[in-house]
Amino acid sequence: MAITKDLFFSGHTATMVFVCFFLPTAKERRIAIALSVVLVCLLLLQHVHYSLDIAAAPLFTLAAIWIVKKAGVI
């Protein structure tokens, strides 16, 4: 049985959101957000993930960052 497209959630998108969140300057964040949008479009065009996987990745990433901040780790 082959696993196809069951890659919940998109690690590519999650990594870009994580990077965007921790960049030090607004200019760097804007550039990273623009590149993230390009990445999302390319992932959607390639059908690497379900659309829900890509849409959920930022939510899960931001939730994880929030939990870690609340725990006082960062």
C-alpha positions as CSV (number, residue, x, y, z in Angstrom):
1,M,0.0,0.0,0.0
2,A,1.6,3.3,-1.1
3,I,1.2,6.5,0.9
4,T,0.2,9.3,-1.4
5,K,-0.5,12.9,-0.4
6,D,-1.1,12.0,3.2
7,L,1.5,14.4,4.5
8,F,-0.4,16.4,7.0
9,F,0.7,19.2,7.4
10,S,3.0,20.9,5.0
11,G,6.5,21.0,6.5
12,H,7.6,23.4,3.7
13,T,4.9,25.9,4.7
14,A,5.4,25.4,8.4
15,T,9.1,26.1,8.1
16,M,8.6,29.3,6.2
17,V,6.0,30.6,8.8
18,F,8.5,29.7,11.6
19,V,11.3,31.6,9.8
20,C,9.0,34.6,9.1
21,F,8.0,34.8,12.8
22,F,11.5,35.0,14.1
23,L,13.2,37.3,11.6
24,P,14.6,40.4,13.3
25,T,13.5,43.2,10.9
26,A,10.2,44.1,9.2
27,K,12.0,44.2,5.8
28,E,13.3,40.7,6.2
29,R,9.8,39.5,7.3
30,R,8.1,41.1,4.2
31,I,10.6,39.4,1.9
32,A,10.1,36.0,3.6
33,I,6.3,36.4,3.5
34,A,6.5,37.1,-0.2
35,L,8.7,34.1,-0.7
36,S,6.3,32.0,1.4
37,V,3.4,33.0,-0.8
38,V,5.4,31.9,-3.9
39,L,6.2,28.6,-2.1
40,V,2.6,28.0,-1.3
41,C,1.6,28.6,-4.9
42,L,4.2,26.2,-6.2
43,L,3.2,23.5,-3.8
44,L,-0.5,23.9,-4.8
45,L,0.5,23.8,-8.5
46,Q,2.6,20.6,-8.0
47,H,-0.2,18.9,-6.0
48,V,2.4,17.8,-3.4
49,H,-0.1,18.3,-0.5
50,Y,-3.8,18.6,-0.2
51,S,-4.9,22.3,0.0
52,L,-5.9,21.7,3.6
53,D,-2.4,20.5,4.5
54,I,-1.0,23.8,3.2
55,A,-3.7,26.0,4.9
56,A,-3.3,24.2,8.2
57,A,0.5,24.5,8.4
58,P,0.6,28.2,9.5
59,L,-2.1,27.6,12.1
60,F,-0.3,24.7,13.6
61,T,3.0,26.5,13.5
62,L,1.7,29.6,15.2
63,A,-0.1,27.6,17.8
64,A,3.1,25.7,18.5
65,I,5.1,29.0,18.9
66,W,2.3,30.3,21.2
67,I,2.4,27.2,23.4
68,V,6.2,27.3,23.7
69,K,6.1,31.0,24.6
70,K,3.4,30.4,27.2
71,A,5.5,27.6,28.7
72,G,8.4,30.1,29.0
73,V,10.8,28.2,26.9
74,I,11.5,31.2,24.6
